[in-house]
Amino acid sequence: MIKPAENPDSDSKKGATKPVSQSFEAMVRDHLERLLRGIGKQGGDQLYKIVMEMVERLLLDLVFQHCQGNQVEAARLLGINRNTLARRLKELNIQGRGKRGRKKARKTEGNIS
C-alpha cells in the first residue's frame, strides 16, 4: 500500500507538513469547483465521463512514463491487470515512450521463389 508522502511546502510558516493526498484533494476540489462554475447549471450531460477520462489519461500517461513504457510494471504499480492497462492505453490513445514501449517488428518469413 502506498502511504501519502509529506508535502514540505505546506504550512511552511508553521514548520508543519500535510500529507500530499490532502493538498492534492484540495487542488482537485478547487479545479472541479471552477469547472462547475464555468459550465453553470445548463452544462453538458457528460461531466462525469469527461472528468474521469481526463484524470485517467493523466494518471496512465504519467505512470507509463515513470515505468519507461513497461506495461507489466505500470500495471503492477496501478494495481490493475496488464490486459486492462493495455486496453485503456489503446482506448485513450496513449503511446509507449520508453525503450519497452515500442512494438517489436514481427519477423515474417517470405517464400523464396
Secondary structure, 3 states (H helix, E strand, C coil): CCCCCEECCCCCCCCCCEEHHHHHHHHHHHHHHHHHHHHCCCCCCCHHHHHHHHHHHHHHHHHHHHCCCCHHHHHHHHCCCHHHHHHHHHHCCCCCCCCCCCCCCCCCCCCCC
